[in-house]
Amino acid sequence: MRTICVLNLKGGTGKTVTAVNLAYILAAEHKQRVLLIDADSQCNSTEFFGVDPDRGNLAQLMTAPMDPAYAVGQIQKTQHKGLDMLAASMELMDLDLTKLENKAVRATAISELLAHLTETDQAYDTVLVDCPPAFNAATASALLAAQEVIIPMKLDAFSLRGMANLIRQVKNMRKINPALNVRGCLVTMYYKDSCIDEALQTLQNSGLPVFATKIRRSRRVDGMSFAQQPLSVFSPRSAAGIDYRAFARELIGGVHHGI
């Protein structure tokens, strides 16, 4: 079971857009069985796929005693064949408070859930975790369970400056989860411009793995969010829609050494 965190500590880089589109494409076009975990208290992925957090969510899983049947029961089906989801809720914000009404927070909750799915022949082909733009309890739980990190990245100075902190945090987590690696940076909201191309060159020379596919800037992404439809449904011929399908193919078949 391939488990991938979609993570950047900076907001506005296209994490959720990447997570929901990749999840849909892997399920609908590559016939994979996909689990999308929303680990962000903003709940954007949850709302996008119309999943009800009151029927089960990650915060409940992280604050309940480990019960395999209960854990699996938190997973819900979406309206898309092959794509299931573990919802987020606003309670995820509470997990980082110093006092949580005497509830213990289990950082191993996602790892334990995925281990149980594997042991009972319910494993998914791919698990994607839409992480928040913060290193918090939910992010730590996701990184403990994952083998790979995808970093969606808008090419601006703020993003480039923030990379060192993100890589440092991932390397710290690798002390606990040695299997974790950065699969690559995914350039999002790309357009032709001398400054953008200079930033891309800086990123490529940084030693970080960078995916060959770039997600082009497209107004259809905003429309997709209002329609609550993945780009492959809402606007398959849009630049970003074409690029996300190309990225899924690269992720499945490409070779990246990671760091």
C-alpha positions in Angstrom: 0.0 0.0 0.0 1.6 3.2 -1.2 1.1 6.0 1.2 1.8 9.6 0.1 1.6 12.9 2.0 0.8 16.0 0.0 2.6 18.6 2.1 3.9 22.1 2.2 4.2 24.2 5.3 3.3 27.3 3.2 -0.4 27.8 2.3 -1.7 28.6 -1.2 0.6 26.2 -3.1 -2.1 23.9 -4.4 -2.0 21.1 -1.9 -5.7 20.3 -1.8 -6.2 20.8 -5.5 -3.4 18.3 -6.1 -4.7 15.8 -3.6 -8.3 15.8 -4.8 -7.4 15.7 -8.5 -4.7 13.0 -8.1 -7.0 10.9 -5.9 -9.8 11.0 -8.5 -7.5 10.4 -11.5 -5.9 7.3 -9.8 -9.3 5.9 -9.0 -11.2 6.8 -12.2 -8.6 6.6 -14.9 -6.1 4.1 -13.5 -8.6 1.9 -11.7 -6.8 2.0 -8.4 -8.5 1.6 -5.0 -7.7 5.0 -3.4 -8.1 6.3 0.2 -7.9 10.1 0.6 -7.3 11.2 4.2 -8.0 14.9 4.9 -5.7 15.9 7.7 -6.4 19.7 7.4 -8.8 21.3 9.9 -10.0 23.6 7.0 -11.7 20.4 5.7 -11.4 21.5 2.1 -11.0 18.0 0.7 -13.8 16.7 2.9 -16.2 19.4 1.6 -15.1 19.0 -2.0 -16.1 15.4 -2.0 -19.2 16.0 0.1 -18.2 13.7 2.9 -19.9 14.1 6.3 -17.4 14.5 9.1 -20.1 13.6 11.7 -20.1 10.0 10.3 -16.4 9.6 11.1 -13.2 11.7 10.9 -9.5 11.8 11.6 -9.8 13.7 14.9 -12.1 11.0 16.3 -9.6 8.3 15.2 -6.7 10.1 16.8 -8.4 10.6 20.2 -10.1 7.1 20.5 -8.5 4.0 21.9 -7.3 1.8 19.1 -10.2 -0.5 18.0 -9.7 -1.9 14.5 -13.4 -2.1 13.7 -14.0 1.4 14.9 -11.0 2.7 12.9 -12.2 1.2 9.6 -15.7 2.5 10.4 -14.4 6.0 10.1 -13.8 5.6 6.4 -16.5 6.6 4.0 -17.2 6.1 0.4 -17.4 9.1 -2.0 -19.6 9.3 -5.0 -16.7 8.3 -7.2 -16.1 4.6 -7.7 -12.8 3.3 -6.1 -12.3 6.5 -4.0 -12.9 6.4 -0.3 -12.2 9.0 2.3 -11.4 9.7 5.9 -12.8 13.1 6.6 -11.3 16.0 8.5 -13.1 18.1 11.1 -12.5 21.4 12.9 -11.6 19.3 16.0 -8.2 18.7 14.4 -7.3 22.1 15.6 -7.9 21.0 19.2 -5.4 18.2 19.0 -2.5 20.7 19.4 -3.9 22.4 22.5 -2.0 21.6 25.7 -5.2 20.5 27.4 -7.5 18.3 25.5 -10.1 17.4 28.1 -7.8 14.6 29.3 -7.9 12.9 25.9 -4.7 11.3 24.7 -3.7 12.0 21.1 -2.5 8.9 19.3 0.2 10.0 16.7 0.2 6.4 15.4 -3.5 6.4 14.5 -3.1 6.5 10.7 -0.3 3.9 10.9 -2.4 1.6 12.9 -5.4 2.0 10.6 -3.3 1.2 7.5 -1.6 -1.7 9.2 -5.0 -3.2 10.1 -6.3 -2.7 6.5 -3.2 -4.6 5.2 -3.5 -7.4 7.7 -7.2 -7.9 6.8 -6.7 -7.8 3.0 -8.5 -4.4 2.8 -5.4 -2.5 1.7 -5.7 0.3 -0.8 -3.5 0.7 -3.8 -2.7 4.3 -2.9 -3.4 6.3 0.3 -3.1 10.1 -0.2 -3.0 12.5 2.8 -3.9 16.1 2.3 -1.8 17.7 5.1 -2.3 21.1 6.6 0.2 24.0 6.1 1.6 23.3 9.6 3.7 20.8 11.4 1.1 19.6 13.9 -0.3 16.4 15.4 -2.2 15.4 12.3 0.8 16.1 10.0 3.1 14.1 12.3 0.6 11.2 12.2 0.5 11.3 8.4 4.3 11.4 8.1 4.7 8.5 10.5 2.5 6.4 8.2 3.9 7.5 4.8 6.6 6.4 2.6 6.6 9.4 0.3 6.1 13.2 0.4 4.9 15.2 -2.6 5.5 19.0 -2.2 3.3 21.2 -4.3 5.1 24.4 -4.9 4.3 27.7 -6.3 7.4 29.3 -7.7 7.8 32.4 -5.6 10.5 33.7 -3.2 8.5 32.8 -0.1 8.1 29.2 -1.1 11.8 28.8 -2.0 12.8 30.3 1.4 10.5 28.0 3.3 11.9 24.8 1.7 14.8 24.4 4.2 12.4 24.3 7.2 10.1 21.7 5.5 13.0 19.4 4.6 14.4 19.7 8.1 11.1 18.6 9.6 10.8 15.6 7.2 14.3 14.5 8.0 13.5 14.7 11.7 10.5 12.5 11.2 12.7 10.0 9.3 14.4 9.3 12.6 11.1 7.7 13.7 10.0 6.6 10.2 13.1 5.6 8.2 11.0 4.7 5.2 10.0 8.3 4.6 11.4 10.2 1.6 10.6 13.3 -0.4 9.5 11.9 -3.7 9.6 15.3 -5.4 8.5 18.9 -5.7 5.5 19.5 -8.0 5.5 22.9 -9.6 2.0 24.4 -9.5 0.4 27.5 -11.0 3.2 27.6 -13.6 3.3 30.2 -16.4 6.0 31.4 -18.8 7.9 34.3 -17.3 11.6 35.0 -16.8 11.3 35.3 -13.0 9.3 32.0 -12.8 11.8 30.2 -15.0 14.7 31.5 -12.9 13.0 30.3 -9.8 12.4 26.9 -11.4 16.1 26.7 -12.2 17.0 27.5 -8.6 14.7 24.7 -7.4 16.2 22.2 -9.9 19.7 23.2 -8.8 18.8 22.8 -5.1 19.4 19.1 -4.9 15.7 18.4 -4.3 13.9 16.0 -6.7 11.6 17.9 -9.0 8.8 16.3 -11.1 9.1 16.8 -14.8 5.4 17.6 -15.0 4.4 21.2 -14.2 0.8 22.2 -13.4 0.0 25.2 -15.5 -2.0 28.1 -14.1 -5.6 27.8 -15.1 -8.8 29.8 -14.2 -10.7 26.5 -14.4 -9.2 25.5 -11.0 -11.4 28.1 -9.3 -14.4 26.9 -11.2 -13.7 23.3 -10.2 -13.8 24.2 -6.5 -17.2 25.8 -6.8 -18.6 22.9 -8.9 -17.0 20.4 -6.5 -15.9 18.4 -9.5 -12.3 17.2 -10.3 -10.8 18.8 -13.3 -11.1 15.6 -15.3 -14.8 15.9 -15.0 -15.3 19.7 -14.8 -12.8 20.8 -17.5 -10.7 17.9 -18.8 -9.2 19.9 -21.6 -8.0 22.7 -19.4 -4.3 23.2 -19.0 -4.3 22.1 -15.4 -6.6 19.2 -16.1 -4.3 17.9 -18.8 -1.3 18.4 -16.5 -2.7 16.6 -13.5 -3.4 13.5 -15.7 0.2 13.7 -16.9 1.4 14.0 -13.4 -0.5 10.9 -12.3 1.2 9.0 -15.1 4.6 10.3 -14.1 3.9 9.4 -10.4 2.9 5.8 -11.4 5.7 5.2 -13.9 8.4 7.6 -13.2 11.7 7.0 -11.3 12.7 9.4 -8.6 15.3 8.7 -6.0 14.0 11.2 -3.5 15.9 12.5 -0.4 
